[in-house]
């Protein structure tokens, strides 16, 4: 899919179309590896590290087992 390289401040940038970002499961703030391979620019999403606060927010009361003696 052709796209244009533009300036962002003193750096160059490229926009990632929404559909492509969705397929790659990336969003603003996602970390990526950027390298050159065989003369091509390769951008690879890095595994996302779960945020502890976000994980704990998803825990429901019924998910916590009853433990005797505590």
N, C-alpha and C positions, 0 to 999 in steps of 0.2 A: 504494500500500500504506500504510494508516494506521499511524502510530507516534506515540509520545508524546515530548514534549520534557521533559527532566529537568534537574535541577541537577547540576553537577560542580564542586564547590568553589563559587566565586562566579560561575561561568559557566553558561550553558545548554548542553546537549548533546543530540544525537540519535543513536540507535544505527542503524547500517547493517546490515541482515540479511546473514548469511553468503552467501546465494545472490546478493544484489545486489552485494556486494563482489567475489565471484568473477566475475560477468559484467563488472564494470568493471575487473577486474584490479588492485584496490587491496587494501592490507593495512595493518596497524598501521605507521605511519611513512611511508606514502604522502603526498605533498604534493598539495594540491588548491587550486583557486581558488574563493573564496566571494564571491558577488556577489548583488545584487538586480536583477532584470530584470522589468519590468512587474508589480511587486508580488509577485513570487515569489522565493524563496530558491533560487539555482542553485549547485550544487556540482559543479565540473568537475575530474576528475583531471588533473594536470599530467604531461607526459611524464617518464618515469623516466630519470634519469641513471645510466648503468651504473657500477657500482663497479669500479674498476680491479683491486683485489685479487680480487674475485669472478670477473672475466673471466679474469685470469691463472690462477686456480686451475682453470679449465676447459680450459686448453691442455694437450694431450697431446704426448708426445715426437714421435709420428709427424706432428704438425701443424707441426713446425718444419722448414723446408727446409734441406738441406745447402748451405752456401755455401763455395765454394772461395776461398782467399786471405785468409780472416779469421783 
